[in-house]
Amino acid sequence: MTTIFPSDRVSSLLDYPSFGSNLRELGFAVVDEILGSEWKEGLRKEIQMLFERGLLYPNATYYEGKKDSNGKFVYGYSVSKPNVFELDLFSINPQERKEMDIPYLNSLYEDKTIMNEINKAIPELKLDSLDVKIQYNGGYGGCFPMHFDTTTTVSNRRITGTLYLNPTWEAEDGGQLRVYPFPYQKMDIDPIDDRLVLFSSHQTLHRVLPSHAQSRYCITLWFSSTSESSKTVHIPAFSWLKSVEGIGFLLNQNTRKSLAKVVYDKDWTESIQQSFKGQDEQIEKILATHKKETESIKSQEGAYIVSFMSECLPLAHGEEFTSSSSPIKANE
């Protein structure tokens, strides 16, 4: 069975000028009703079927990564998250994947429409490949800690996409994607049905809040580039920060990433405690590393910068931010 990807529908939504500007300026963009009723239902049913067949495995977060003697990046240890399960489709042989009775997932994986539209909006990204992971969250507080997906020294991934497939989602179900577009305040994005969120893989700090729904489905899309020049693309740009006196140093992306750990220290700690509930020894180990990192950042930046951050950051969402973060919808 073959299923034709709704390329025209997707292209029409991602062709809005606001899509590229939102992604470039804020580091993320939200698009609603991206695939349509047939596709969102078909994808959700396929993930449900794979989960029921026992093909998904517990999701884990990896820590203490470093390069070994051969230059390969390896991690020291991993910690699983209760009630969160996943399957990396890119780890499955293409022929085997085609025999798994997942025509919607296979078509999504093989289609290049979303990648082409991102390249059209931000040509310097030069995206050239896609990896896909499916995820099922069984509730009971299943969630993710604060993190950046990757860094340019670890991976060629440049843009992360999350497609939500939750037709009965309500606010009390939780499970929102929380983004931290530092130096601005955090923002929650509801995981509603047929919503696609795209963001910078190595510059957008984010987490998933505890989910209390019986089931929460989503698909992660990782868009990569083998081009060296794509590593230097500044997303988010936050170009309006240039007019704010006294915070020009925050235009540096690496500075923002470091300082965010200090400004959001309490949020970071809470997210770790929630995500690995019941694994006290591992939580203590992760928090010890986090504390060591934040103390090092405070020491490097100095008392003035730390004091400034405590008193003035994060910034409130201004008119430009609010306008840029609004979802793009099919009826616009």
Helices and strands as residue ranges (DSSP letters): H 7-14, H 17-26, E 28-31, H 37-52, E 57-63, E 66-67, E 73-74, E 77-88, G 89-91, H 94-98, H 103-110, H 113-121, G 123-125, E 129-137, E 142-147, E 157-164, G 171-173, E 177-180, E 187-189, E 195-200, E 205-211, E 216-224, G 228-232, G 239-243, G 248-251, H 253-263, H 265-275, H 280-301, H 303-312, H 319-324
